[in-house]
Amino acid sequence: MSFIQDFKAFALKGNVMDMAVGVIIGGAFGKIVSSLVDDVLMPLIGMATGNVDFSSLAFQIGEGEGAAVLKYGAFIQNVVDFLIIALCIFFMVKGIAALSRKKEEEEAAEAPAPEPSAEEKLLTEIRDLLKKQ
């Protein structure tokens, strides 16, 4: 196979397409969560902590142009972003697992009981004959 045929076979597999859709939706979801944190949660948290603007919290080490600025407020916002995204993913994975478990239980309930093997049938007949004696 040529490189183009190999790539086409790879790109058109269901898993690759599912992953691409997941990445795109994940990026959009990340923006929504960032907006929720930046525009809704952090102002409320700031208000509760005495009108502190977390995005402007920083610590400067040194003086002048060579000073290092540690923006720990932005870090706190990113940690809150991560925790919300992780919590949403946790609930999503937990929900999917519950749905798949329910589906497996339904399939198991619908499946007919396996027929006993020839040995089991023979042993059952022997048992029944012994009970008659």
N, C-alpha and C positions, 0 to 999 in steps of 0.2 A: 504494500500500500504506500501511496505517496504521503508526504507530510500533510497536504491539504485534506486528503481523505481521512487520515488519522485524526486531524484536528476536528473535522466535521463530525465524525463519529463520537468524539469526546464531548464536543460542545452541545450536541443534540440529545445527550443522555438526560434522563429525567432529573437525576440528582444535581447536575450542574445547573440546569434551569431553575430548579427549586432553590438552590443556594443563591443564585443571582437575584431572584425575587426577594429572598430573605435579607440579603445585603441592602438592597434598595429600600425595603420597608424598614429595616433596622436603622438606616441613616435618617429617614424621615422621622421615625419614632424618637431617635436621639435628639433631633431638633425640638420636637414637642416637649420632651422631658427637660431639655436645657431651658426652654422658655418657661416652663412651669416653675423650675427652680429659681431662675434669674428674676422673673417678673411677678411671681406669686409667693413662693415660699420664703425666699431670702428677705424680701421686704418685711414680711410678717415676723420672721425670726429677728431681723434687725430692730423692728419696733419693740419686740418683747425684751430685747437686750439693751434698750435705751437709744434707739435710732442709730444703731451702728450700721454703716454701709460695708458689708463684707467684701465687696469687690475692690474697695480702696484700701483694705488692710494690708500693710506691708511693713517690712523691717529692713532698714538700710544698714549695710555694713561698710564702713569706710566713708570717705569724703570725696567730693569732686566727681569728675567723669569716670574714674575707675571704681566707683562704689558699686557694690553688689546689692541689688534690691530683691529681697525675698518676698514674693507676693503670696503670703499664706492665706489671704482672704479668697483669692481666686482658687487656691487649692481646696479650701473648705467647700466652695461652691461645686467644684468638680467631684469631690467626695460625695456630696449630697446627690449630684447627678448620677453617679455610679450606683449608689445605694438604691435609688428609685428604680433605675433600669434593672439592677440585679433582682430586686423584689418583684418587678413585673415579669421578668423572665422566669423566676422561680414559680410564680403562680401559673404562668402559661405552661411550663413543663409539667407541673403537678396536675393541671387540668387535662393535658394531653394524655398523661399516664393513666389518669382515672378513666378517661374515655376509652383508651385502648384496652385497659383491664376489663371494663364493662363489655366491650365488644368480644373479647376472648371468652368471657363467661357465657355470653349469649351463644357463641359458636359452639362451646363445649356442651351447653344444654341441648342444642339442636342436633348435635352429632349422635348417631345411633350407637348403642353399646356394641363393642366389638364382639363378634361371634367367637365362642370358645374354640380352641384348637382341637384337632382330632384326639390328641392325648387326653385333654380335659374331658371331652365327651366320653371317651373310653373309661376313664377313671370314674366318671359320674355313673355310668352304667354298672360298673363293678360295685360301687358303693350301694346303688339301689338294689342289686341282686343280693348283696350280703345282708342288707336290712330285711329282705323278705325271708331269709333263712332263720 
